[in-house]
Amino acid sequence: MLEDAHNDPHHSLTSFSWLTARCPTDLVLVIVVVAPGQGSQTPGFLAPWLELDGVREHLDVLGDAAELDLVALGTTADAETIRRTDIAQPLIVAAGIVAAAALQRSIVAVAGHSVGEVTASVVAGVLPDADGMRLVAVRGRAMAGAAAAVPTGMSAVVGGDETAVVARLTELGLTPANRNGGGQIVAAGALPALEALRADPPTGSRVIPLQVAGAFHTAFMAPAVAALRAFADSLTPADPTARLWSNHDGSEIASGAGFLDLLVGQVASPVRWDRCMESFAAAGISGLVELAPAGTLTGLAKRALKGVPTVAVKTPADLPAAQDLLDRTA
């Protein structure tokens, strides 16, 4: 789950000249393509994509696999409808798959935030489109069911000292469900505890309640893990054809089966996007492209990966900039 108060609405390539001016001309550049998580969707966000040839038909195929009318949900459904976990998750994954296909460029490195890991599994060749959509449909329904069992929620804590923030969450019995980097931690747990956090936040921080159904990426989601694992066992994942990082601990995963196993378990364990970004930096990532519905992850990257050029692919109008950045990959 992502808090989008700091979303960057546009792309930024201003730092690429800074990079090339200081690096050898034979430098091998690696651009990572990232897929956002739940909370990044907005009403009508898929409408501009339908102007591209073949996108409506592609969405129809993806929707058939997920048993949802993705075209209607992504163009005419209201905010309350697409906020539903069982709808939001397939909608976001489908948008990322469509955007990745529209890039028409080779993708050599990929990662996803939370449900964006399903998108990443498709982009990296671990799962075919249809299996990815079936998986995320099961995931969304299972997480919605687990959330309905006990009233819980999530709040973003922006700013403050990380150690002090985590200590305050522990004191209240809350879980740091998402460590997003860039000064952002998402707390999850019982609603009274979240209200206490909002009333008395850690020094230097602000608390923003998130419009989600429950405490995702915590022990409250254990029933969803069991349901998702049962379905995942019916799939035959392939090893990734691109470099692929896991939310589990930011490590690079070379096994498709291993990635799928971590993706299933991650439903009830914290998202370590901070470690993913640390791994990007350690791997020498020289640019970042965020798939639709984009904005949140590029915003985090601007704060945690300073100087790395980014492109947020919100609409097809952003494709040329993303393609240009990907073309710089040697």
Secondary structure by P-SEA (a helix, b strand, c coil): ccccccccccccccaaaaaaaccccccbbbbbbbbbcccccccccccccccccaaaaaaaaaaaaacccccccccccccccccccccaaaaaaaaaaaaaaacccccccccccccaaaaaaaaaccccaaaaaaaaaaaaaaaaaaaaacccbbbbbccccaaaaaaaaaaacccccccccccbbbbbccaaaaaaaaacccccbbbbbcccccccccccaaaaaaaaaaaaaacccccccccccccccccccccaaaaaaaaaaccccccaaaaaaaaaaaacccbbbbcccccaaaaaaaaccccbbbbbcccccaaaaaaaaaaacc
